[in-house]
Amino acid sequence: MTQDIQKLISASLIRLRTKSPFFATLALFARFIPTLQHQTAATDGKDIFYNPEFLLSLPPAQLDGVLLHEVLHAALLHVPRRGVRDPILWNFAADIVTNGIIMQQGTFELPGGLRDQQLEHLSVEEIYEILLQDANKYKEMWESGHAGLADLLDSSEGLDEEGDSISEARRAALEAHWRNALQQAAVIARSSKQGTLPAGIERELGNVTTPQIDWRSYLWRYLVQTPTDFTGFDRRFIGRQLYLEALQGESVIVYVAVDTSGSIEGKQLQLFLSEVSGILRSYPHLQCELYYVDVEAYGPYELNPDRPLPKPQGGGGTSFIPFFDQVAERWDGHAQAVCVYLTDGYGIFPDKAPQLPVLWVVTPGGMNLELFPFGESVRLLTA
């Protein structure tokens, strides 16, 4: 059986070379290890483990798809990117991305497997946030055995002794290994007859090479600066004469807008506002004005950590203009201030950028961050 399965894997890798130089190059960076511990196949982030009987049962097109599925999980760093997220939901999210890339090629098959064409263009982190809203449904699918290939990503491998998170040393080694592989694969793909990267890969390369930054980190960077934070200070504020010395003696106004046009989940809204409230509780020099906005701006409400949040208003369409108009009327042009807008990004923007710095906090599945016409945008991720 050993020789038979090795011949099958070799033949599959040869077929990969004819179908995609990019995928074939990535596969060269993986070891394929037989095991009886898994019913199908799995990866620990570097090596590919497979059950010989399972692979022998597959027709060639499905064998190619399964091996590529595992290679992509490893190469796109789905193991170290999980962090402390729920492993079952993360498996589903990673499979949606991986299976989407495979099926978009039009030359591979998979023996079942989860696919969601409405979500597969998003990052794994975004898809995870969306699945989290219906977590019980996916956990029931997992327990009932209807997860398809969702168990292929074995993200419990490589965890530390407590099983909490992958070690920093292992994370760094995996990232270095696969980023080198991805770079070499991209060079070979672009120099081949095809001359292009496979469908869906360009986007994922950006997700791998540009690590996701927690939205809280952005909020803290914008709203909280102390003398010890000087090296991380946003240089755009310096151009507006917003210096650290001023922050110690003056209040900073934070204008917070929450899109209430119906596309923002209540859980996300509460999470966001509670985080801002926590920041205000720790730093009394911050003065926060809250607005709920659809096609009108409702407010301002004083956001006080010691008081309950005002009931959201809205439900109509989405226009970002009323909020910025209100801020322009209320800001005296001298006080240090910043605007923070929680939205999915789909709405009418002002023709001119406001004078104040703007941080867009964009919900999972919302508009491409690069499409925001001004300010800085970051995805609302919870882990």
Secondary structure by P-SEA (a helix, b strand, c coil): caaaaaaaaaaaaaaaaaacaaaaaaaaabbbbbbcccccccccccbbbbcaaaaaaccaaaaaaaaaaaaaaaaaccccccccccaaaaaaaaaaaaaaaaaaaccccccbbbbbcccccccaaaaaaaaaaaaaaaaaaaaacccccccccccccccccccccccaaaaaaaaaaaaaaaaaaaaaaaaccccccccaaaaaaaaaacccccaaaaaaaacccccccccccccccccccccaaaaacbbbbbbbbbbccccccaaaaaaaaaaaaaaaaacccbbbbbbbbcccccccccccccccccccccccbbbaaaaaaaaaacccccccbbbbbbccccbbbbccccccbbbbbcccccccccccccccccccccc
